[in-house]
Amino acid sequence: MAEPNVESDNPPIDWPRDIAHVGPVELFTPTLEETRGFFVDLMALSEVGRDESSIYLHSWDDYESFTIRIIAREKAGIGRTYLRAASPRALERLVERIEASGYGEGWVDDIRGLGATFLFTDPDGHAMGAYWEVERFVADESNRPSLKNQAARYPGRGANIRRLDHVNYLTGDVPSTSAFLVNVLGARCTERIAKADGSGYSGVWYSVTNKSYDLVYTEDWAGASGRLHHLAFATDSRDDILRAADVFLEAGVHIETGPHKHAIQQTFFLYV
């Protein structure tokens, strides 16, 4: 198998895809119950568990046991992003490359719903974890779907969020994070924004699956590190995006922009 090329935007063509998809994501919030209300009442996720400092939420077509963990903290922010490996051997290869990069933190086995997980950071300090074994979501009588290939019943409320789609991080160093995505995670660049002066890129979009993108890094104008730009959730249809605009408007939630179409990847979206 060919060695990675740090000057390339993509790993060698014969590299296997060692990441199956982006798994659960943690969010920090100073308003735990209010944040829970936002996700459950307006986004249509379901609460599936809690502990003394956090609440676990599930989107209706996520086969894993939870989609988002919201954690009580003094300041809002992004916690750990978990990446599911494509196989046990894929996890081994992934961990080997992470350890060689110098960003590995070691194994843990106490994360709810996940098996042995290797913790690491990206070059900008965003916390991440890689795993293979996973607890699958089991619907009860209250949310059992009619379709066997669907994790839970269609909620029919709020924005009807189907699943997590991608994470967009802010970074103080786009080139370093891009190199990490390519040479360590095996991600493939699908689009980017070049600076007008030719000095580099202000945003990069990477795919670890067969989707158009899963992990995005946008230049942090403040020069900070480890910050979040946004989480994006997929709906079942374009109409759900339009309905979500009414849902958030009536709830008094600020709509930052949309609904309309991105230039990047031409995705239809709403930012709140």
N, C-alpha and C positions, 0 to 999 in steps of 0.2 A: 504494500500500500504506500502510495507516495507521501512524502513529508509535506506539511503545510507550508505555504509561502506567505510570509508576513506582508509582502507587498501586494498580495492579491486581495480582491474584494470577496472571494469565495474560497472554500477549501477545495482540495483536489477533487475531480469529478468522481473518483472511485472511493471517496470516503463514505462510510456508512452513516446513515442518520441515526445517531445515538440517542437523541432526545425525541420522545414520542409526542409530547405536548407540554405546554405550561400547565402546571397543576395549581394547587391552592395558593392564595396570596394573603399576606397579613397587612392590615392597616392599623395605624395608631390613631386614636381619637381621644380628645379630652371630654367628649360628651357621648359616653358609651350607649346609653339607652336611646338618646335622640338619633344617633347614627344607626342603631338597630331599627328604629322606626322608619328611617329613610329607606333602608334596603328592603325591609319586609313590606311596608305599606305602599311605597311608591315604586320600588323596583321589582317587587313580587318574588323576592327570595324567601326562603323559609328558615326559621330558627331550628337548628337540629342539635343544639347542645350549648352549654355554657359552663364556665368555671368561675373562680373568684375574681378574675380580672378580664375575662374575654367572653365573646359570644361567637358561635360557629353558625354560618349561614350557608344555605344550599340553593343553587339555581336548578330549575326543574329538569333540565336535560344533561346534568352533570352526573356521570356514572360513579364518581368518587364521593366519599362520604360528606365532604364539605367543599365549598367553593371559596369562601372568604372567611377569614378569622379577624374580627375587629377586637382590638386590644386597648384597654384603658391606659392612656399615657397623658402626661401633662401637655405635650405638644403633638399636633397631628403630623402624620408622615407615613412613609412606606416601611413596612416590616420586611419579613423574609418572603421571597418568591421561590416556590418549589417547582422543580422541573422533573417530570417523570421520564426515566430512561426507557428505551425501546425494548430492552431485554436485560437479564442479569449480566450477560457479557458486555452489553452496551454500557451498563453502569460501571463496570470494571474499567473499560477503556476511558470513559468520561472522567472517572476519579484519577486515573493515571495522569491524564493531561492536566487536570486541575492542580494536582500535587506538584507536577513539574513546573507549573506556572508560578508557584509560590503563593497562591491565593487560597489554598485549602486550610480548613480549620479543624477537620476531624469528623468522626462518626458519632451519631447519637441515635438512640432507639426509643425516645420518649415523646415523639410527636404524634398527637392524636390522629388516627386514621392512616398513618404512614408507617411503613416498615423502616428498616435501617436506612438512615439518611445521612449523606455526606454534606456537611456544611462548608460553605465557601463564600467569598465576596467577589464582585467584579472589580476592576481597577479603580472604579470611582467610589467604592465602599458600599454598594448596595448588597444587602444580605441575601444569599440564595442557598438552596439545598437541592441535592439530587437524590432520587430514590427510585426503587422498582416496585417493591411490594406495597400494596395499597388495600385499604378496606373499602369495599364497594357500598354504595348507597342502597339501602333496602327500604322500599316504600311500605308504609302501613296502610290500613284501610282508609285513612283520611286522605291519602294522596296517591293511591295506587292508580297507575295509568291503564287505559284500555289497550294501548299498544305495547307489546312486550319489548320492543326495542327502544323504549323511552324510559328514562329513569324515574320520573314522577309525573303526576297529572298536570296538564296544562293549567296554570293558575287562573287565567282569565281576569286578572286585576292589574292595576297599575301599568307599568311598562312591560310586563310579561317577559322579563329577562330570561333568555334561554340558557346562556352559558357565558363564562369569561372568554373574551376574545383575545386581547393583547394587553401588554403593559408598556407604557411610554415613560421612560425615566429621563430625568435631567442629569446631565453630566458636565463636569468641568473640563473633560478631555475626551472629545469625540474620537480621535485617532486611536488612543489606547483601548477604549472600550470596543471599538470596531475590531481591532486586532484580536482581542480576547474572544469576541463572539465567533470570529472565523477560525482561529487556530486552536481554541480550547473547546468551545461548545459546538463547533462544526456548523454554525449557522450560515445561511446564504443571503447575501444582500439582494434585495428586490427593488429598492429605490432609495434615492438620497437627494439632499438639497446642497448644491455647491454654492460656496460664497462667491459673490460678484467679483472680488479681487483675486480669485484663484488660490487663496491660501488654504483651502481645505473644505470641509463639509460642516454645515450647521445642524444637520439631522440625518440619521441613517435608519433604514427600515430593514429588519432581518427576519428571515423565516427559519424555523427549526422543524417545520412540518410541511404539509402540502398546501397550507394556506398562504395567502399573499404576504402576511407578516405576523409575527408573534411577539417580538421584542424590538422596541424602538428606543433610540437614544437621541435626545435633543440637547443642543448646547445650552448650558445654564448661563444666562447673561450675567448672573450675580457672581459667577466664579466659584460657587459653592459645590459641595459634593454630596452624593447619597440622597438626593431629593427625588421626588416624584413629579412627573408632569400630569399623567392621568392613568386611570384604569379604564378599559373599554369593555363593554359587555355586548354580546350579540343578541339580537332579537330574532323572532321567528320570521318576521317579514318587514318590509319597508313601512307598511301601515302602522306597525307597532311604534316606530320612531315618531311618526306623526301624532299618534295617540299619546305617546309619552310627553310630547310638548304640551298638550292640554292638561295632562295629569300634573306636571310640574308647575305649570302656570296657575292652576287652581289651588295648588298647595303652597304657593308663595315662594317656590324655589327659584332662585335666579337662573335664567337661561343665558349662558355666556355667548353662545353662537349656535346657529342652526335653527331648524333642521335644513340642511342642504348638503351638497356634495363636496368632498375633499378634492383638491387637485391631486394630491398624493394618493395613489391607488384607486381614486375615484369612488371611495366608499361614502355611503349616505349616513349621516350622523347627526347627533345632538349632543352638545356639551352643557352640562349643568354643574 
